[in-house]
């Protein structure tokens, strides 16, 4: 498989995943209290939103690469 075809398939997959999840969520842990053997922590969930236009551009770019690849082959 050619590198251009792999890139096209990767862009299509990333575009579909971007539409499905619409963001990346991660959890951070912070120490609130640390007094000798006594420790208290809190976890906070944060989300990095992925705009739908990003997924659309990746999807369209991947499809265009596949179509251009087939026309040249």
Phi, psi and omega in degrees: 000137183283153180300326180293321178293320177296318178297318179297315180294320178298318178296320179295315180296316179296323177296317179294318179297320179297320177292323184287317187264329178057020176165162178247121181252135176221162183242134175247148179244133179236143173277127178263314181228134176220086181242098181057235181282351181269121179227139175230132179235159175229148177246139183233128179268131178237149181233132172260110182287142174251116181294144180300332180296328178296314178295320179296317179295320178295317180296313180295318179299318179295317179295317179296322177296319179294318181293317179295324179294319181290327179291326182276340184281000000 
